[in-house]
Amino acid sequence: MRKDRPSVRSGAAFAPAAVFLAIVIGAVAAAAATIGAVPTNPSRAAQVHVAIVAKGDVGQYAGMCGSRAGTDSLDGILDLKDLGDDGAALYAGKLIRVTEVDACGTKPAPTEDQVVWCFAHLSGRARMDVTLEVYEDDRGAWVKSKPVATMKKEIGGCAEPAEWLAAYPDDGGMSGLGLESVPSGPLRSGTSYTTENLTLKVF
């Protein structure tokens, strides 16, 4: 008995439908991948380079050390993790903390009931896990950080104020920082915001 060969025409008739189906599936997959994705246009950059700098002295007598002061800073790239329609935004990344600060205290001169001011200095470098949260309704931004690794830590000077520097970098010195002047929405390159002795610069 002769068997008919498959018709080329009948096979070809299914090809356009198969191609169309593949295109539809691909389009649906691409759309699904972009749902909830962070926009990457210039006004809503997925990454920003920031520098967060605090100025002043630290320790028990912070603000009473006269000309002694210094800076504590976080620098590096933050990724935009979430952006709400109300302007709330969440950034996160690992930044480098650079610290050159003084602390003031007292020492016996010559006895415990007769003391004079003395100072200690911290020179430190650390890698920090940082989050920066921008609030809705132009309520500013909040910075939190915790150490990932200590890269450098040198403390010198008077013993009493040096104790205030010993916990570095797990001292909370660059965490719990409020920047009231930051507006809602994504951070924009070329902007700078200052609240008291704290500055946020977006490059």
Kinemage of the C-alpha trace (Angstrom):
@kinemage 1
@onewidth
@group {chain A} dominant
@subgroup {mainchain}
@vectorlist {calphas} color= white
{ca met a 1} P 0.000 0.000 0.000
{ca arg a 2} L 1.362 3.416 -0.928
{ca lys a 3} L 1.692 5.945 1.815
{ca asp a 4} L 1.298 9.580 0.922
{ca arg a 5} L 4.251 11.721 1.693
{ca pro a 6} L 3.662 14.647 4.011
{ca ser a 7} L 2.657 17.702 2.074
{ca val a 8} L 5.175 20.535 2.179
{ca arg a 9} L 2.302 22.974 1.833
{ca ser a 10} L 0.413 21.528 4.797
{ca gly a 11} L 3.547 21.717 6.944
{ca ala a 12} L 4.229 25.271 5.872
{ca ala a 13} L 0.722 26.271 6.794
{ca phe a 14} L 1.621 25.919 10.486
{ca ala a 15} L 4.879 27.845 10.278
{ca pro a 16} L 3.431 31.377 10.413
{ca ala a 17} L 1.293 30.477 13.415
{ca ala a 18} L 4.294 28.994 15.216
{ca val a 19} L 6.408 32.063 14.505
{ca phe a 20} L 3.621 34.342 15.669
{ca leu a 21} L 3.232 32.326 18.872
{ca ala a 22} L 6.987 32.534 19.544
{ca ile a 23} L 6.912 36.309 19.060
{ca val a 24} L 3.965 36.673 21.439
{ca ile a 25} L 5.650 34.509 24.089
{ca gly a 26} L 8.862 36.509 23.743
{ca ala a 27} L 7.008 39.795 24.065
{ca val a 28} L 5.147 38.623 27.160
{ca ala a 29} L 8.398 37.446 28.760
{ca ala a 30} L 10.098 40.753 28.011
{ca ala a 31} L 7.174 42.687 29.466
{ca ala a 32} L 7.181 40.529 32.583
{ca ala a 33} L 10.889 41.141 33.055
{ca thr a 34} L 10.363 44.898 33.018
{ca ile a 35} L 7.411 44.981 35.406
{ca gly a 36} L 8.622 46.680 38.569
{ca ala a 37} L 12.040 47.371 37.031
{ca val a 38} L 13.707 50.651 37.999
{ca pro a 39} L 13.708 53.203 35.154
{ca thr a 40} L 17.169 54.056 33.851
{ca asn a 41} L 16.542 57.382 32.128
{ca pro a 42} L 18.697 60.336 33.286
{ca ser a 43} L 16.046 61.692 35.662
{ca arg a 44} L 15.735 58.305 37.389
{ca ala a 45} L 19.253 56.903 37.222
{ca ala a 46} L 19.619 53.346 38.482
{ca gln a 47} L 23.014 54.247 39.997
{ca val a 48} L 24.386 57.428 41.546
{ca his a 49} L 27.823 58.396 42.827
{ca val a 50} L 27.491 60.139 46.188
{ca ala a 51} L 29.683 61.668 48.870
{ca ile a 52} L 28.229 62.113 52.356
{ca val a 53} L 30.442 64.268 54.578
{ca ala a 54} L 30.059 65.126 58.263
{ca lys a 55} L 32.242 67.799 59.843
{ca gly a 56} L 33.157 68.374 63.484
{ca asp a 57} L 34.713 66.759 66.527
{ca val a 58} L 33.348 63.640 68.240
{ca gly a 59} L 33.117 62.043 71.669
{ca gln a 60} L 31.796 62.987 75.082
{ca tyr a 61} L 32.705 66.654 74.683
{ca ala a 62} L 31.820 67.038 71.004
{ca gly a 63} L 31.405 70.702 70.130
{ca met a 64} L 33.653 71.803 72.985
{ca cys a 65} L 37.034 71.062 71.405
{ca gly a 66} L 37.733 74.542 70.083
{ca ser a 67} L 39.566 74.502 66.761
{ca arg a 68} L 39.811 70.700 66.847
{ca ala a 69} L 37.447 69.039 64.397
{ca gly a 70} L 37.763 66.842 61.341
{ca thr a 71} L 35.649 65.022 58.751
{ca asp a 72} L 33.920 61.666 58.464
{ca ser a 73} L 32.722 60.658 55.007
{ca leu a 74} L 31.095 57.953 52.890
{ca asp a 75} L 31.898 57.825 49.184
{ca gly a 76} L 30.914 55.517 46.320
{ca ile a 77} L 28.115 54.158 44.151
{ca leu a 78} L 24.564 53.587 45.374
{ca asp a 79} L 22.040 51.470 43.467
{ca leu a 80} L 18.405 52.531 43.249
{ca lys a 81} L 16.477 49.615 44.763
{ca asp a 82} L 12.963 51.032 44.838
{ca leu a 83} L 11.184 54.137 43.565
{ca gly a 84} L 7.590 54.900 44.514
{ca asp a 85} L 5.033 57.013 42.692
{ca asp a 86} L 4.923 59.250 45.784
{ca gly a 87} L 8.617 60.165 45.436
{ca ala a 88} L 9.947 57.764 48.067
{ca ala a 89} L 13.219 56.131 46.987
{ca leu a 90} L 15.560 53.565 48.475
{ca tyr a 91} L 19.266 53.357 47.612
{ca ala a 92} L 21.834 50.840 48.816
{ca gly a 93} L 25.480 50.036 48.237
{ca lys a 94} L 28.898 49.456 49.753
{ca leu a 95} L 30.735 52.755 50.257
{ca ile a 96} L 34.194 53.638 51.528
{ca arg a 97} L 34.295 55.474 54.848
{ca val a 98} L 37.221 57.876 55.311
{ca thr a 99} L 37.640 59.311 58.785
{ca glu a 100} L 40.044 61.958 60.107
{ca val a 101} L 38.554 63.293 63.349
{ca asp a 102} L 39.534 64.521 66.802
{ca ala a 103} L 37.997 63.891 70.209
{ca cys a 104} L 38.674 66.002 73.275
{ca gly a 105} L 38.844 65.018 76.938
{ca thr a 106} L 40.850 65.736 80.055
{ca lys a 107} L 43.986 64.508 81.756
{ca pro a 108} L 45.401 65.054 85.282
{ca ala a 109} L 47.475 68.209 85.628
{ca pro a 110} L 49.030 67.032 87.823
{ca thr a 111} L 46.255 65.294 89.820
{ca glu a 112} L 42.709 64.044 89.114
{ca asp a 113} L 41.152 67.109 90.726
{ca gln a 114} L 43.253 69.408 88.564
{ca val a 115} L 42.819 68.582 84.890
{ca val a 116} L 43.465 70.170 81.520
{ca trp a 117} L 42.036 69.560 78.055
{ca cys a 118} L 43.748 66.999 75.855
{ca phe a 119} L 43.006 65.468 72.481
{ca ala a 120} L 43.084 62.212 70.499
{ca his a 121} L 42.989 61.699 66.735
{ca leu a 122} L 41.503 58.908 64.644
{ca ser a 123} L 42.669 58.113 61.125
{ca gly a 124} L 40.425 55.386 59.724
{ca arg a 125} L 39.270 53.700 56.538
{ca ala a 126} L 36.456 51.136 56.280
{ca arg a 127} L 34.088 49.553 53.795
{ca met a 128} L 30.500 50.173 54.832
{ca asp a 129} L 27.110 48.719 53.900
{ca val a 130} L 24.975 51.833 53.352
{ca thr a 131} L 21.299 52.573 52.768
{ca leu a 132} L 19.906 55.987 51.876
{ca glu a 133} L 16.155 56.407 52.063
{ca val a 134} L 14.430 59.413 50.499
{ca tyr a 135} L 11.020 60.128 52.025
{ca glu a 136} L 7.829 61.218 50.309
{ca asp a 137} L 6.357 64.736 50.729
{ca asp a 138} L 9.842 66.347 50.714
{ca arg a 139} L 10.549 65.108 54.236
{ca gly a 140} L 14.254 64.659 53.589
{ca ala a 141} L 16.494 61.599 53.570
{ca trp a 142} L 17.908 59.189 56.142
{ca val a 143} L 21.302 57.456 55.970
{ca lys a 144} L 22.221 54.222 57.746
{ca ser a 145} L 25.497 52.309 57.612
{ca lys a 146} L 27.271 49.357 59.188
{ca pro a 147} L 30.841 48.135 58.698
{ca val a 148} L 31.743 45.361 56.288
{ca ala a 149} L 35.538 45.487 56.720
{ca thr a 150} L 38.138 47.650 58.458
{ca met a 151} L 40.818 48.878 56.084
{ca lys a 152} L 42.799 51.167 58.411
{ca lys a 153} L 42.554 52.253 62.034
{ca glu a 154} L 45.110 54.434 63.804
{ca ile a 155} L 44.377 56.209 67.092
{ca gly a 156} L 46.843 58.475 68.834
{ca gly a 157} L 46.912 61.117 71.548
{ca cys a 158} L 45.442 61.406 75.010
{ca ala a 159} L 44.085 58.211 76.611
{ca glu a 160} L 40.656 59.401 77.799
{ca pro a 161} L 39.326 60.832 74.524
{ca ala a 162} L 40.961 57.953 72.626
{ca glu a 163} L 38.456 55.631 74.307
{ca trp a 164} L 35.658 57.372 72.383
{ca leu a 165} L 37.389 56.468 69.119
{ca ala a 166} L 38.201 52.830 69.902
{ca ala a 167} L 34.921 51.347 68.584
{ca tyr a 168} L 35.589 52.526 65.034
{ca pro a 169} L 34.235 51.583 62.519
{ca asp a 170} L 31.380 49.940 64.442
{ca asp a 171} L 30.743 53.197 66.294
{ca gly a 172} L 27.579 54.358 64.547
{ca gly a 173} L 29.350 57.557 63.586
{ca met a 174} L 27.989 57.597 60.035
{ca ser a 175} L 24.597 56.036 60.705
{ca gly a 176} L 21.270 57.546 61.682
{ca leu a 177} L 22.007 60.727 59.749
{ca gly a 178} L 19.157 62.990 58.676
{ca leu a 179} L 19.280 65.318 55.670
{ca glu a 180} L 16.164 67.463 55.856
{ca ser a 181} L 16.944 69.439 52.687
{ca val a 182} L 16.760 66.462 50.288
{ca pro a 183} L 13.561 66.608 48.172
{ca ser a 184} L 11.430 63.610 47.280
{ca gly a 185} L 12.196 61.665 44.130
{ca pro a 186} L 15.358 60.136 42.696
{ca leu a 187} L 18.712 61.735 43.464
{ca arg a 188} L 19.918 63.887 40.588
{ca ser a 189} L 23.499 64.291 39.388
{ca gly a 190} L 25.093 67.676 40.006
{ca thr a 191} L 23.116 68.436 43.166
{ca ser a 192} L 24.269 69.078 46.729
{ca tyr a 193} L 22.291 69.258 49.981
{ca thr a 194} L 23.433 70.455 53.413
{ca thr a 195} L 21.786 70.089 56.816
{ca glu a 196} L 23.838 71.667 59.607
{ca asn a 197} L 27.277 69.984 59.519
{ca leu a 198} L 26.244 67.212 57.095
{ca thr a 199} L 26.443 67.399 53.293
{ca leu a 200} L 25.224 65.057 50.555
{ca lys a 201} L 26.745 65.592 47.107
{ca val a 202} L 25.478 63.707 44.054
{ca phe a 203} L 27.980 63.575 41.188
